[in-house]
């Protein structure tokens, strides 16, 4: 009985101490950071679609013309999301960020670098 109470008190103390570090700052619905989170999540979805499209293309499931068309649409959408993120951050910081298109290309290159080793391991 005493051990159970000690464990519960310890868990309560750890929770109270850790709570400020664990909870998200500024995650108030409708606040600026929630919009930023939505934009980052949407951009992550776009990058996953890009990786899947590249895998499908390399597997021969998507033709060259369809691949280019879909890739162009995904790039335009990602660029739009980056611009919105930059505008949101400019409003917060009061100064412009780096070129969104350069940032997009860098993130695509990073995603390809992660994807390349996985493709090399897959049987052909």
VOGU-3710 file (C-alpha; in Angstrom, 3 decimals, decimal comma):
1> xxxxxxxxxx> 0,000/0,000/0,000  2,768/2,421/0,927  4,675/1,553/-2,249  1,615/2,297/-4,395  1,125/5,706/-2,793  4,818/6,492/-3,271  4,661/5,559/-6,957  1,530/7,657/-7,479  3,076/10,664/-5,740  6,231/10,281/-7,828
11> xxxxxxxxxx> 4,211/10,134/-11,060  2,224/13,190/-10,020  5,406/15,131/-9,206  7,055/14,175/-12,503  3,913/15,171/-14,399  3,723/18,562/-12,698  7,412/19,260/-13,292  7,451/18,024/-16,909  4,144/19,585/-18,005  5,588/22,983/-19,053
21> xxxxxxxxxx> 8,211/21,235/-21,175  5,827/18,772/-22,785  2,883/20,950/-23,666  3,024/22,931/-26,858  3,529/26,615/-26,591  0,982/28,724/-28,431  -1,150/25,830/-29,622  -4,307/27,830/-29,082  -6,856/27,068/-31,818  -6,932/29,912/-34,303
31> xxxxxxxxxx> -3,607/31,292/-33,082  -0,670/31,944/-35,429  1,226/28,834/-34,399  -1,722/26,533/-35,141  -1,807/27,861/-38,724  1,931/27,320/-38,966  1,489/23,758/-37,746  -1,222/23,139/-40,363  1,040/24,502/-43,096  3,998/22,357/-42,015
41> xxxxxxxxxx> 1,798/19,275/-41,834  0,353/19,981/-45,294  3,871/20,474/-46,656  4,933/17,165/-45,102  2,016/15,503/-46,863  3,173/17,009/-50,157  6,698/15,677/-49,608  5,341/12,206/-48,863  3,357/12,384/-52,096  6,509/13,411/-53,970
51> xxxxxxxxxx> 8,432/10,437/-52,554  5,588/8,042/-53,388  5,311/9,444/-56,899  9,047/8,954/-57,419  8,805/5,371/-56,171  5,810/4,668/-58,413  7,622/6,195/-61,377  10,778/4,182/-60,780  8,640/1,018/-60,459  7,000/1,764/-63,816
61> xxxxxxxxxx> 3,541/2,351/-62,347  3,425/5,983/-63,509  4,346/7,104/-67,026  6,793/9,900/-67,746  4,164/12,448/-68,832  1,928/11,736/-65,842  4,957/11,857/-63,526  5,968/15,301/-64,803  2,416/16,610/-64,602  1,858/15,409/-61,049
71> xxxxxxxxxx> 5,313/16,531/-59,950  4,669/20,036/-61,324  1,371/20,212/-59,407  3,049/19,065/-56,203  5,866/21,604/-56,600  3,399/24,440/-57,143  1,429/23,393/-54,072  4,580/23,084/-51,959  5,776/26,508/-53,119  2,409/28,033/-52,211
81> xxxxxxxxxx> 2,613/26,471/-48,742  6,168/27,760/-48,301  5,072/31,268/-49,285  2,247/31,123/-46,751  4,658/29,922/-44,064  7,117/32,685/-44,942  4,367/35,305/-44,819  3,237/33,971/-41,462  6,785/34,068/-40,108  7,430/37,496/-41,609
91> xxxxxxxxxx> 4,406/38,734/-39,720  5,808/37,248/-36,506  9,394/38,390/-36,965  8,879/41,502/-39,096  11,564/40,497/-41,594  11,509/38,315/-44,714  12,943/34,813/-44,739  15,039/33,068/-47,370  13,650/32,511/-50,858  10,791/29,972/-50,578
101> xxxxxxxxxx> 11,665/28,317/-53,904  15,266/27,739/-52,822  14,005/26,349/-49,520  11,595/24,063/-51,380  14,330/22,742/-53,649  16,583/22,128/-50,644  13,860/20,204/-48,835  13,166/18,116/-51,953  16,876/17,357/-52,245  16,940/16,339/-48,577
111> xxxxxxxxxx> 13,947/14,060/-49,091  15,588/12,475/-52,135  18,780/11,889/-50,167  16,776/9,980/-47,572  14,852/8,063/-50,232  17,890/7,093/-52,357  19,392/4,582/-49,883  15,993/2,906/-49,500  15,676/2,510/-53,266  19,169/1,042/-53,511
121> xxxx> 18,265/-1,639/-50,956  15,057/-2,660/-52,723  15,318/-5,650/-55,089  15,213/-4,834/-58,784
//
